């Protein structure tokens, strides 16, 4: 343990262990379903419950997912990888050990490029290894420290996990949030992860406070080894990670400035209270007594890296959208935020102008979804209806204003089809002849505004446009109305 000067400038050093549930139909070592169950302890068998004599059989789909992730992270995939037993006692671990990978992980020495503010930076990935998920605990009547009792559900036990371990490359909580958002993007594009599944991404963060002078030219191994490291567990979101680390940085800095030593320990993030609480002293590697899993032979998958293909990833797709569709960097970023959004945009852009498609998907649709705290996956079965709305605008059948402010909102709020909303609200675009007649009425009924127009009053034309839009129930095109008004007024001058 190290002692730091109370008056020294302190900076955080943060490394992450990100546990990602892989999207497979069955568990990693048995045939039990990974689908959420209505009742606890029903998706179980002798293997995932750790009953005597039960033998594990490795899930090929989980291995393929890990290899695809390795390719996306530009990681090395060794010729041979092995499984180990990590021994510790906890109620949600039915066997009393976890089957994981120790000194021969399936992926090593990778990297992920992340945008942090205006900076593009590479975060180094030390390793990514396969393991099984423990069960889940439900604390009744309080949190982990105050519950009356705790229930254990083993439905999750044995769900395939990949644990992604970064190097201590982060210097602030906001950097961690940016990395997790980018990692989740990549995982979703790979199709190996479902963000909607409860507990699908969980983060353990290791944080040390070091004197700023030690960071000059990069942190040394000696400084890392002597810094007191605290591990924060129970983080389950990007926002939660930022809050937990911001709290922990402040807690440690305050302790050091008051002359107290930061304990090397494991702490629990209590999200409801916004604080970390001490759980236990920090374990060391030797405490887990790793040894080879004798029931699983070595795994040789180095050639899978060439055989398995991965889809176009977010950064590559973003660049292509700018080049192929002429989109701005901001629009391309919005449209590649998830694979579902990018796929829908390309579907629309195949039939309509890329700029029109971008406006409707990136600005109008995503904006309204965000206002309602919804995702595009919430309307996945209705995307053809939203494509029809773009068609109504492209074919000049309704005004863009009505499409955006009436039809789109009714579609989201009421679940109606676009043609139904147009018919019920009488939003069909007013014909050219009818618009011309209403323009003439507005000129005749508003002589004062006409005089103001001739006198050079800029607001007069806007007033007359408003009168025409009111008379047509907003179904006329404002640009066409403006043009017709000027034409009529200039002819009569």
Secondary structure, DSSP 8 states (H G I E B T S, - for coil): -----TTS-EEEEEEEEEEEE---SB-SSS--B-S--SSTT-S--TTTTT-TT------HHHHHHHHHHHHHTT-B--S-B--EEEE---TT-TTSEEEE--SS-SEEEEEEEEEETTEEEEEEEEEEEEEE---EEEEETSSTTT-SEEEEE-SSTT-EEEEEEE-S-B-SHHHHHHHHHHHHHHHHHHT---TTSTTSEEEEEEEEEEEGGGGTTS--HHHHHHS--EEEEEE-SHHHHHHHHHHHHHHHHHHHHTT-----EEEEEETTTTEEEEEEE---GGGG--EE-TTS--B--TTHHHHS-----HHHHHHHHHHHH---HHHHHHHTSSHHHHHHHHHHHTTS-HHHHHIIIIIIIHHHHHHTT--GGGGGGGHHHHHHHHHHHHTTSS-HHHIIIIIHHHHHHH---HHHHHHHHT-S---HHHHHHHHHHHHHH-HHHHHHHHTT-HHHHHHHHHHHHHHTTT-S-HHHHHHHHHHHHHHH-
